[in-house]
Amino acid sequence: MKVTICIGSACHLKGSREIIKEIQDLVAKNGLGDKVDLNGAFCSGNCVNGVCVTVDGELFSVQPETAKDFFEKEIMGRL
């Protein structure tokens, strides 16, 4: 599974660093390093709605406070 988190300036200001850290920690905690390919990208084109995160090409808007729920639903829920 490929997960890409935007690190462009708008998403950075909205908390992409915190989301990256949270998802990295959850991937490690759940032993998913071999199943989840985490990547960064500049501008995913959806700057107004929060930090852009794609899961296998599907675009989501995530906030630092919703990162854990996002992980449970969109990453764990697909494995």
C-alpha positions, 0 to 999 in steps of 0.5 A: 500500500502506498501512502503519500503525505503532502509536505508542501508549504500549505500542508506543512502549515496545517500540520503535515509534520505531525501527521507524518510522525503519527502515521510513522509511529502507528505503522511501526507499532502495528508492524506494518513496515513491509506493507505500508510504503510511506512517501512525501510529495510536494503539493497534491493540489487540494491545499484548502482542505487540510493536509493532503494524504493519498492512499493508493492514489485516493486523496484524503484531507487529514488534520493532526487531530484526525490522523489516528482515526484516518490510520485506523479506517483508511490504512488498517481498514484496507489491509 
